[in-house]
Amino acid sequence: MASPWTPERRELQRQVALRPRLWERSTGPKMEGGKRIVAQNAIKHGQRSRAAIERRQPLNAASRELRGLLDGLSI
Protein backbone atom coordinates (compact mmCIF):
# COMPACT_ATOMS: atom_id res chain seq x y z
CA MET A 1 0.00 0.00 0.00
CA ALA A 2 1.41 3.37 -1.00
CA SER A 3 2.02 5.99 1.66
CA PRO A 4 -0.55 8.81 1.60
CA TRP A 5 2.16 11.32 2.53
CA THR A 6 3.75 13.40 -0.17
CA PRO A 7 7.54 13.80 -0.21
CA GLU A 8 7.06 17.36 1.10
CA ARG A 9 4.92 16.13 4.00
CA ARG A 10 7.46 13.42 4.79
CA GLU A 11 10.29 15.99 4.88
CA LEU A 12 8.25 18.27 7.14
CA GLN A 13 7.61 15.37 9.53
CA ARG A 14 11.33 14.52 9.53
CA GLN A 15 12.20 18.10 10.48
CA VAL A 16 9.60 18.11 13.27
CA ALA A 17 11.01 14.86 14.67
CA LEU A 18 14.57 16.22 14.63
CA ARG A 19 13.68 19.51 16.31
CA PRO A 20 13.93 18.44 19.99
CA ARG A 21 17.47 16.97 19.50
CA LEU A 22 16.99 14.60 22.42
CA TRP A 23 20.22 12.74 21.65
CA GLU A 24 22.19 15.79 22.79
CA ARG A 25 20.77 15.53 26.32
CA SER A 26 20.93 11.76 26.64
CA THR A 27 23.75 10.99 29.06
CA GLY A 28 23.00 7.45 30.18
CA PRO A 29 23.29 6.36 33.81
CA LYS A 30 25.10 8.71 36.17
CA MET A 31 25.49 6.55 39.29
CA GLU A 32 28.00 3.71 39.54
CA GLY A 33 25.30 1.12 40.22
CA GLY A 34 23.42 2.08 37.06
CA LYS A 35 26.62 2.03 35.02
CA ARG A 36 27.40 -1.49 36.22
CA ILE A 37 23.91 -2.68 35.32
CA VAL A 38 23.89 -1.28 31.77
CA ALA A 39 27.41 -2.56 31.15
CA GLN A 40 25.93 -6.07 31.31
CA ASN A 41 23.22 -5.46 28.67
CA ALA A 42 25.25 -6.96 25.82
CA ILE A 43 25.93 -10.08 27.87
CA LYS A 44 22.42 -10.46 29.23
CA HIS A 45 20.58 -10.13 25.92
CA GLY A 46 21.22 -11.38 22.42
CA GLN A 47 24.19 -13.25 21.05
CA ARG A 48 26.42 -12.70 24.06
CA SER A 49 23.96 -14.16 26.55
CA ARG A 50 25.12 -17.18 28.50
CA ALA A 51 22.42 -19.36 26.92
CA ALA A 52 23.42 -18.36 23.38
CA ILE A 53 27.10 -19.00 24.06
CA GLU A 54 26.35 -22.41 25.55
CA ARG A 55 24.22 -23.34 22.52
CA ARG A 56 27.03 -22.42 20.13
CA GLN A 57 29.86 -24.27 21.92
CA PRO A 58 29.05 -27.77 20.58
CA LEU A 59 28.53 -26.37 17.08
CA ASN A 60 31.84 -24.53 17.20
CA ALA A 61 33.66 -27.66 18.39
CA ALA A 62 32.10 -29.76 15.63
CA SER A 63 32.97 -27.12 13.07
CA ARG A 64 36.62 -27.07 14.19
CA GLU A 65 36.79 -30.86 14.04
CA LEU A 66 35.27 -30.95 10.56
CA ARG A 67 37.61 -28.22 9.35
CA GLY A 68 40.57 -30.23 10.68
CA LEU A 69 39.39 -33.36 8.86
CA LEU A 70 38.88 -31.48 5.61
CA ASP A 71 42.30 -29.84 5.86
CA GLY A 72 43.83 -33.34 6.21
CA LEU A 73 42.30 -34.54 2.96
CA SER A 74 44.28 -34.15 -0.23
CA ILE A 75 41.89 -34.00 -3.15
Secondary structure as the mmCIF struct_conf table of DSSP 4:
data_model
#
loop_
_struct_conf.conf_type_id
_struct_conf.id
_struct_conf.beg_label_comp_id
_struct_conf.beg_label_asym_id
_struct_conf.beg_label_seq_id
_struct_conf.end_label_comp_id
_struct_conf.end_label_asym_id
_struct_conf.end_label_seq_id
BEND BEND1 PRO A 4 TRP A 5
HELX_RH_AL_P HELX_RH_AL_P1 PRO A 7 LEU A 18
TURN_TY1_P TURN_TY1_P1 ARG A 19 PRO A 20
HELX_RH_3T_P HELX_RH_3T_P1 LEU A 22 GLU A 24
TURN_TY1_P TURN_TY1_P2 ARG A 25 ARG A 25
BEND BEND2 MET A 31 MET A 31
HELX_RH_AL_P HELX_RH_AL_P2 GLU A 32 ALA A 39
TURN_TY1_P TURN_TY1_P3 GLN A 40 GLN A 40
HELX_RH_AL_P HELX_RH_AL_P3 ASN A 41 LYS A 44
BEND BEND3 HIS A 45 HIS A 45
HELX_RH_3T_P HELX_RH_3T_P2 GLY A 46 ARG A 48
BEND BEND4 SER A 49 SER A 49
HELX_RH_AL_P HELX_RH_AL_P4 ARG A 50 GLY A 72
#
